[in-house]
Amino acid sequence: MKKILSVLVLYLFSITIISAETVVLDIDKSVELALENNLGLKSSRIDVDIKKRASDLSWNRFIPTVQVSSTMMRWNQEQSGTSLVGSGLETVIPGVGTNYSDVLSVGYDLPRWGLSAGLDFSLNLSYALFKEMKGTKLDYEAGLISYEIALKQLQRDVKKNFYNILVFEENLWLMEQNIEAANSRLEQAKINYSNGLVPELSVLSAQVGYENLKPAFSEMKLGYETMLNGFKMLLGIDLDTNISLEGDIVINPIELDTEKLTGYFLGGRLDIKSMNKTVQSLENAKAGLQLQTMTPMLMFGLNFDPAFQNDPLENNWFKDIGDNWSQQSGMFRITLAMSLDSFLPWSKTQVGIKDMEDGITQLKLGIAQANVGAEMEIKTIVMKLNKSMEQLETLILNISLAYEAYRLSQEAYDAGSKELLEVKDAERDLNTAKLEVLKEKYNYITGLLDLEYALNATLEEIKDVSNE
């Protein structure tokens, strides 16, 4: 009956339906859609994938860098060179008997164009590389925690919005009943005025009361449409999709032991986990900086730089490679280097290390404060849940009283001693009492959702710990 009235409300107030089909959603389907389509969660998942790839391939630090190059050049001025050639004359050295040819120096012009190639390998090794590899792993683990936070927040927010819309639909229906009752009072006042039973002021007063409800109702409709659009965005579905929510607000009260809950679940909170992971990352980064600047670095290098000896525009590059290409300064090198200024207590490195140590200390203090704040948050949620249970008892009693008043009004009307408007007023009061109970149930359910998120635990786990 409730869902039929909700659909009727949507139709009566001209909510534009562009989609030809209504999507019926329960709470589980809503959460499923959000996990599949929510854009924020997808972005967070991409961040995790990036960090996972960096962690899985952190060993690529041991792959040498390789650079290949080729240079075509043209000299601004003519270049020349000399070569030594034999003259063909022989000289006998007395007492030795060895013949030598006289050597002549001959000049020649070099080509204006030149061609050279280069191939360079380099690899730097240090103990700090292992800390860098560990750092990528810690960064990935921190990303998983951030993703889990986004996931749990989305699940909580979807459920809260789902129940909030159900309450709003009930409130919207109740407002419609109030408008109908106000209109009935107005019509009755007009009849009574025509019969001379009431003054004109009664008619005007009833009309003012009726007209005053219309702007409030229009504002509620706008708020309902806005709420639905926000819910669609949260689910990641098109705003033109027409949706109908199917569900009831039912609570199952549980006994909660604050001390047991904080003692068992406090260390597993996602925000505490994230802060602890940040401490690990900073400590690893500090150790990496110490190793990088205060231990030696071993550097390997190998390069080739052959140059073409003829004119690259006129001669074949690949003919007589051994004669036409000449190595200039290629070499294999091993270098062991170490920073000495890093050992000075006032050096930039040492100051940076001290700053990191202070930052770690501050973060640990922040974790201690976060633990205190988390404990206070959990206690506050539990107190609100207990308060909701107490209020529910009173509100349920109000329903009984309102129902009794409605029953008596109906009996009096049937006996002719009450007017129909008085019966409708009693019925409206009964519906209002029911709405107040529904709101308090919503507060209790959302409180449990907040408790699940605050403890990073399921409701079943919370029950088990509280009952131990």
Secondary structure, 3 states (H helix, E strand, C coil): CHHHHHHHHHHHCCCCCCCCCEEEECHHHHHHHHHHHCHHHHHHHHHHHHHHHHHHCHHHHHCCEEEEEEEEEECCCCEEEEEEEEEEEEEECCCCCCEEEEEEEEEEEECCEEEEEEEEEEEEECCHHHHHHHHHHHHHHHHHHHHHHHHHHHHHHHHHHHHHHHHHHHHHHHHHHHHHHHHHHHHHHHHHHHCCCCCHHHHHHHHHHHHHHHHHHHHHHHHHHHHHHHHHHHHCCCCCCEEEECCCCCCCCCCCCHHHHHHHHHHHCHHHHHHHHHHHHHHHHHHHHHHHHHCCEEEEEEEECEEECCCCCCCCCCCCHHHHEEECCCEEEEEEECCCHHHCCCCHHHHHHHHHHHHHHHHHHHHHHHHHHHHHHHHHHHHHHHHHHHHHHHHHHHHHHHHHHHHHHHHHHHHCCCCHHHHHHHHHHHHHHHHHHHHHHHHHHHHHHHHHHHHCCCHHHHHHHHCC
